[in-house]
Amino acid sequence: MKPLRLLVVAGVMAFCTSQGLAATSPSASAEQASADLRAAIEALKNAESGKDRIAALTATIRAYEGGLSALRDALRAAAVREAEITKSFDERRDEIGQLLGVMTSMEKSPAPMLLLHPSGPLGTARSGMILSAVAPALQAQADMLRQQLTEVRNIRALQEETQSMLQKGLTAVQSARTALAQAIQDRTDLPKRYLEDPEELKSLLDNVETLDAFATGLANMESDVGAPRGDFAGAQGTLPLPVFGTLLRKAGEADAAGITRPGMLLATRPAALVTTPWPATIRYRGPLLDYGNVMIIEPASGYLMVLAGMGTVFGDPGDVLAAGAPVGLMGGTEDVSATLNAGGEEGSGADRTETLYIELRQDGNTIDPGPWFAETKDK
């Protein structure tokens, strides 16, 4: 082989080593997430026919939202992978061209001629040894390039397929949310543990100027039985978040205006379902000051959990709810294009336009809710 060709092949072998032959494929994760979401969409269509419509609808809506979150993360990773492959091709365009040139030359040359060397039998033997070592690397590099091109093609096809699938899913989940709201309105079998005096509550609402004052006043209003039993204190660090979302601000962390609040703020998607993280009694639900719709639940005696910022709230004061029961929906309108177009940058959050404020109070005092939830306990 000519010295120049040997140098080209050596460079190609180095390229092969640096890129790795067994790169993982985010597109495979995206395909799995797409399949899971498709199954959730099918379940949404059948949820209304279940024996317990509220439980069935809640479970399927949560499955859809979880699948949507996984799909978005997978699509984002796939988009990043596509960009990496494209950048790699652009940066190594010359080396890839040389690889193709070497392989084309080897393919056109008769096999015996490849082994001949002008220095004689010893040179020919050495040439044969080099060729036998280089050929597998060249083939491996060609296979890797083929796999990368196939991966890019699969990612683009998946993005096109996902657009149609998400549109169907949006229609199904909107129908399920409407059915859930109606089912909650129609239910009559919930136990009651708290029967407040409407006039006392109205007076409290008319005279408070802060959420803190309202929650304190509400805590002082007597309940006839008390909150559901259970070791709520012992559940610290294990509770699921009440909504699919990402932590936007921790308790005590200042916002852009320099204002701090004792609760934490989650960024969520529009119309996301909000559920109880623990069995609880509804103590208040409705609009409050500038917090939008507020749900205050009592998970245990001496504790109150405030969920503020929802577009819709479910239930009535005194309702005793199981863990995972729906208490409301976030505001806003869900947009399929936001799911697809917001995935280019890690943590862009462009599709999480709503915020849920979570505050936890014990014996009238605010405490940091972050350590209570599994997803935020270490943040």
N, C-alpha and C positions, 0 to 999 in steps of 0.2 A: 504494500500500500504506500502511496506517496505521503511524505511527511506532512503536507498540508492537510490531507484527509485524516491522518492520524490525530492531528491537533483538533480538527473539527469534531471527530468522534469523541475525543477526550472531553471536550467542552460539553458535548451532548450528554455524556455519562455524568458529568458533574451536575448538569441541569436536572437530570433524572433523579440524582441523589437528593438535591436540595428541595425538589418539589414533593418527593415522597410518592410511592406507588400505591399506597392504600389510603388515600385521603377519604375522610368520612363525607357522606353525602347528606347535607341538610334537606335536599329535596325529598329524600326518603322519609324524613320526619314530617315534612309538610304533607306528603301523600297520606301518611298514617293519620295525622291530625284532620285532614280533609275527610277521610273515611269515617273517623269518629264523629265528626260534626254532621256528616250525612246521616248517620244512624240516629243522632239526637234529633235531627229534623223529622225523620220518619216517626220517632217516638212522640214528637209534639202533635202530630196529626191524630194519634190514637189516644192521647191523654184524657180527652174529655169523656171518653166512654168508660173510664175506670170507675171502680166502686167508690173510692174516695177521690173525688175530682180535685179537691184542693191539694191533697198530697201528691197526686199524680201530676198535676199541672206544675206545681212548685218544683218537683224533682226534674221534670223534663225541661223546664225553662232554665233551671240551674245547669243542667247538663249541656244545653245549647250554649249558654253563656261561657261555661268552662271550655267547651269545644271551640268556640269562637276565639277565646283568649289564646288557647293552644295553637290554633291555626294561624292567628296573626303573628305570634312569636315565631312559628315555624316558617311562615312566608318571609318574615323579616330576615331570619337567618339564611333562607334560601336566596334572598335578594343580595345579601352581603356576600354569600358564596359566589353568586353569578358575577358580581363586581370584581371579586378577587380573581376569578378565572380570566375575565376579560382583561384586567390589568396585567396579569401574568403573561397573557398572550401578547399584549402590546409591548411590554418591556422586553420580551424575549423573541420578538418577531424574527430577528436575524438568526438566532440560534435554531428556531423552529424551521426556518427556511433552509438552513444548512443541514438539519436532520433530514428533511425531505429530500434535499439534493443528494446526500450520501446514500440514502436508502434507494432512491431512484437509480443512482449510478450502479449500486450493487446489484440491483434487480436486472439491469440491462447487460451487465458484464457476465460472460460465461464463468461458471464457478472455477475452472482450472486457471483462468487468467488472473483471477483475484489473488491466487496464492503464489504466482510467479514473482520473483524478486530479482532485479538485475545483479545483485551481489552473489547470486549462486544459491546452491541448495540450503546453506545455513540461513541465508536471508529469507529464503522461501519458507523454511520451517518456522522461523520467528514470525513471519507475516501470517502464517496459518494459525499460530498460537494466539496472536493479537486479534485476528478476525474471529476466532472461536470464542474469545472472551468478550469482544465488543458486540457481536451480533445479538445475543440475548438482551443486552442493555438497550440496543437500538429498538428491538421489538417491544420491550417493556415500555420504553418511552413513547413509542407510537400508540401502544394500547392505552397508556395513561391519557394521552391527548384525545384519543377517541372517546374515552370515558368522560372526560371533562366536557367535550362538545355535546355528548349525549345528555349530560347532566344539565347543561344550559338549556338545551331543547326541552327537557322534561320540566324544568322550572317555568319556562315560558308557557308551556301547554297547561301546566297546573294553574297558573295565574288566570288564564283565560277560562278554564273550567270552573274555577272558584267563583268568578264573577256571577255566573248563572246560578250556581248552587247557593251562594249567599243571598241572592235576591229571593229565591224560594224560601230559604230559611227565615228571612226577615218577615215575609208574609205569614209564615206559620207561627213564628213567635209572637207577632203582634196579635194574631187571633187567640193564641194561648193566654197572653196577658189580659186581654179583654174578658175571656172566659173565666180566668182566675178571679178578676175583680168582681164579676157577677156571682161566682160561686161563694166568695167570701161574704158578699152582701146578703146572699140567700141563706147562709148557715144559721142555725138556731140552737145547735147542740153544744155550744161552748160553755164550760163552767164559768161562774162568776165568783171572784174573790174580793172585789172591791167595789162598793157602791157609794160614790161620793155625793156630796150635796151640790147640785148644780149651781145654786146661788153662791155657795162658798167659792167654787171654782171660778165662776164668772167674776166675782169680786176680786179674786186673786189676779186673774188675767187683766182686769181693768186697771189695776194699781201697780203692777210691777213694771220696771223699766229695764231689767236685765234678765238674762237667762238664769244667772246665778240666783237672783232673788226668787224667780218663779220656781226653780227646782227646790230651793230651800223651803219655800212655802208649801209646795206639794208634798215634800217629805214629812212635814208637820201635820198634814191632814191624815187623820186616822183611817186605817183600813180595818174592815171587820173580820178578816181571816188572816191576811198576810200573804206574802209572796210564796210561790211554789217551793217545796222543800228540796234540798240538795246541797251538796258541798260546793257552793259557788266559789268560795275563797280557795278551796283546794284545786279548782280548775284553772288557776292562774297559769298562763303560758300555753294553754291547750285549746283555747276557743278559736273557732274559725271566724274570719272576718265576716261581717254581716252582708257584704257585697263584694263582687269581683272588682278589685281596684288596686291601685298602687299608692303607697304612702307619699303624700305630697308635703305634709308638714307634721312634725312631731309635736307633742304637747309642750307648750312654752316656747316654741320656735316662732320668731317674728315673721310676719308676712311682708309683702313689698312695702306696705305703709308703715311698717314698724310695730304693728299691733300683735300682741301675743294673746293666746287663748289657752286655757288649761286642758283642752282636748286635742285630739289629732285629726288631721284632714286627709281624706282619701280621694284620689281622682278616679272617677268611674266613667263608664260609657253611658250615653243617654239611654233612658228607659230600663236601666239595669234593675234587677230584682233585689230587694233588701229583705233579709230574713233575721230572725232572732238567733243569736249565737248560743243561747241558753234558755231553758224553760223560764217563762216570765209572765208577769201580769202587766197589762197595759194600764198605766196610770194617767197618761194624757196623750191625746193625738189631735193634731190640727195646726193651724198657722200660729206662729209666735214671734212677735217683734220682727226683726229683719232676718230671721233664720229660715224663712220659708216654712214648709210643713215640717212639724216636729213630732217625733214619737218618743215618749218617755216610758220606759219599761222598768219593772222591779224584778230583777232576777233572784233576789234573796232579801231577807229582812235587813234593813239598813243600807241597801245598795240601790242606786238608781242609775240607769244607763240612758243617755240622751243620744238620739239619732236625729240629726237635723239636716235639712236641705233637700228633702225628697219632693218630687212633683205630685205624687199621690200617696196617701196613707190608707191602710186598711184597718178594720177592727174598731172596737169601742172600748172606752175605759171600763175596766173590770174583767175583760176577756182574759182567760188564762191560756197561754200559748205554749205549745211544745217547742223544743229546740228545732230550729230550721223552719219554723212557720213564717209565712210571708207577712211583712208588715207594711210594705209599700214599694213604689217604683220611683226611680230617679226621674228627673224631668228631662226635657229635650227630646229630640227626634233621632232615632237610630239611622245612620247613613252607611250603606254598604261600601260606597267609594272610600269613606274614611278608613275602613278596615284595610282595604287594599292599598291605598295610597299613603297611609301613615307609617308603613312598615319599613321605610328606607333607612331610617336612622335608629340606632339603639336608644331606647328610652324616649323617643320623640313624644309619645303621649298625645299625638294630634287627635286621636279619636276619643280621648277621655276628657270630655268637655264639662262634665258635671262633678260636683264635689259633695261628699258626705262628711259631716262633722260628727265625731264620736266623743262623747264626754262620759266619764265614769265618776260617780260620787259615792262616798262611804260615810255614813253618819253625818250627812250634811256638808262634808268637805270634798273638794275635787281631788282626784288622784289620777296619776298618769295611766291612761288605758292601754298604752302600747305593750307593756309587759304581760297583759292578759291574753293577747292574741298570739297564736303560734307563728304567724307570718311577720309580726312586728316586734316580738319580744327581745330580739337581739339588735334592733335598729335604734 
